[in-house]
Amino acid sequence: MAKVTAATEGTRTLVAGLEESGPLPAAYRSAFLAVDRADFIPDRIWYGGDEKDEDTPLDRAMDPQQWSTVVYDATMPIVTQWDDGAVMWPEQGVRPTSSASAPTVVADMLRVLGPEPGDRVLEIGTGTGYNAALLSEIVGRSGDVITTEVDLTVAGQARERLIATGREARFGAGMANVLTLGRDGGAVAPVDDRPWDRVIATAGVPLGRMPYGWVHHTRPGGVIVAPMFADFTSDPLVRLVVGNDGVARGHADSRLTVGFMALRSQRPNRAALNRVPWDAETADLTHTTVDIWDPLHHPDWCWAVAVAVPSCRFDTYPAGTRSASRLVLLEDPVSRSWASIHGQEGHGELAVRQAGPRRLADEVFAAIRWFARRGAPPLHSWLWEVGPDRQTVTLPD
Ligand SMILES: C[S@@+](CC[C@H](N)C(=O)[O-])C[C@H]1O[C@@H](n2cnc3c(N)ncnc32)[C@H](O)[C@@H]1O
């Protein structure tokens, strides 16, 4: 918690942006007004990129007006580090490795987590420290926030910001209620006997690999929220409630799908889809009338394939981009198996080429048929369970 100060104009703009889709709960609104995002965003950032376009580098000193516009834009995610810090601004590396999520996503995740005054919260992935500051405001003086960041440079910078804004004490506990740790969040336990009430991961957790310590150290009835991913796709934001039997159970949020950078030690093998020789004559060639284009653009179907077909990545290319007709590529980066599905929309048969030890297209077709037979239930139908011995995600009968 910080001293109460008047919200800046920028902060009010950000809150107005958040409320375009409906009012925030009062406690969360106060928190967003109390925390100035500008206090947590570095001077040199990258913003505005997507799957197609590169991010734009921006330096506060060179263009303070644009920097403020970006920082107070409620929908704007901001990249703060590439390649674990191996490349320096303004250069862009291969993968973004630290960021401030869009405030709209931060607010939605808080809504799913539901922290309350007095709660003890663990956050995995401190990043800029912005979310830890919001949590600090929400849990108040009687609660506390432990936030942990695997990158020591990022952790150190976030800690300084949390100290500078009065939320973390430089020495000992003091009146502040945040503690920043420079550690892998998979192995963090409460500092005393009191368990977590809430756990929030702001980095993606791979399917079947949630650190069980998060469940073990959360009280029965406590809530864990984590963005989950599989090799095929990311998407579900899962909310688990810890049971008396030491198993956490829950579902994906029905409204929110997210794509987060993965926990550092759990990053998936990168696919090299841009190098797949998709029309190679040496590949096995068959034909199909099953068009998987639409299913692959729908989170419910994509997730079903993700569960059924592990270690497989995909990309889709509209006609005129990589080939004259539209193209779907699949690749298992481990076995280097690949498949391509190629042809004109609505024009009969599609060519299917497959190479390597796996028949990836056949596996995906089988998953699509299975999911169709199950009636294609929505993402939130899946039941997630995380226990000491096994983790499952299943469609109840
Ligand atoms: C999307 S950013 C977090 C955003 C942040 N909560 C904020 O408010 O700015 C994800 C962060 O998770 C961190 N991270 C990745 N793996 C981690 C791990 N195993 N333990 C702790 N932090 C991790 C990354 O270094 C990165 O800074």
The ligand as an SDF file (V2000), in Angstrom:
LIG
                    3D

 27 29  0  0  0  0  0  0  0  0999 V2000
    4.1270  -11.0520  -18.6610 C   0  0  0  0  0  0  0  0  0  0  0  0
    5.4820  -10.7480  -17.6240 S   0  0  0  0  0  0  0  0  0  0  0  0
    4.7150  -10.3510  -16.0890 C   0  0  0  0  0  0  0  0  0  0  0  0
    3.9390   -9.0790  -16.0220 C   0  0  0  0  0  0  0  0  0  0  0  0
    3.8930   -8.5140  -14.6450 C   0  0  0  0  0  0  0  0  0  0  0  0
    3.0730   -9.2680  -13.7250 N   0  0  0  0  0  0  0  0  0  0  0  0
    3.5440   -7.0470  -14.6190 C   0  0  0  0  0  0  0  0  0  0  0  0
    2.6330   -6.6350  -13.9080 O   0  0  0  0  0  0  0  0  0  0  0  0
    4.2500   -6.2950  -15.3000 O   0  0  0  0  0  0  0  0  0  0  0  0
    6.0690  -12.4000  -17.2180 C   0  0  0  0  0  0  0  0  0  0  0  0
    7.2470  -12.3830  -16.2730 C   0  0  0  0  0  0  0  0  0  0  0  0
    7.3820  -13.7070  -15.7560 O   0  0  0  0  0  0  0  0  0  0  0  0
    8.7570  -13.9080  -15.5230 C   0  0  0  0  0  0  0  0  0  0  0  0
    8.9950  -15.3450  -15.3450 N   0  0  0  0  0  0  0  0  0  0  0  0
    9.1230  -16.2870  -16.3180 C   0  0  0  0  0  0  0  0  0  0  0  0
    9.3360  -17.4860  -15.7650 N   0  0  0  0  0  0  0  0  0  0  0  0
    9.3140  -17.3200  -14.4130 C   0  0  0  0  0  0  0  0  0  0  0  0
    9.4720  -18.2020  -13.3250 C   0  0  0  0  0  0  0  0  0  0  0  0
    9.6960  -19.5080  -13.5190 N   0  0  0  0  0  0  0  0  0  0  0  0
    9.4080  -17.6860  -12.0750 N   0  0  0  0  0  0  0  0  0  0  0  0
    9.2010  -16.3540  -11.8810 C   0  0  0  0  0  0  0  0  0  0  0  0
    9.0660  -15.4760  -12.8890 N   0  0  0  0  0  0  0  0  0  0  0  0
    9.0930  -15.9400  -14.1430 C   0  0  0  0  0  0  0  0  0  0  0  0
    9.4170  -13.2960  -16.7470 C   0  0  0  0  0  0  0  0  0  0  0  0
   10.7860  -13.0520  -16.5380 O   0  0  0  0  0  0  0  0  0  0  0  0
    8.5700  -12.0470  -16.9340 C   0  0  0  0  0  0  0  0  0  0  0  0
    9.1490  -10.9370  -16.2990 O   0  0  0  0  0  0  0  0  0  0  0  0
  1  2  1  0
  2  3  1  0
  2 10  1  0
  3  4  1  0
  4  5  1  0
  5  6  1  0
  5  7  1  0
  7  8  2  0
  7  9  1  0
 10 11  1  0
 11 12  1  0
 11 26  1  0
 12 13  1  0
 13 14  1  0
 13 24  1  0
 14 15  1  0
 14 23  1  0
 15 16  2  0
 16 17  1  0
 17 18  1  0
 17 23  2  0
 18 19  1  0
 18 20  2  0
 20 21  1  0
 21 22  2  0
 22 23  1  0
 24 25  1  0
 24 26  1  0
 26 27  1  0
M  CHG  2   2   1   9  -1
M  END
$$$$
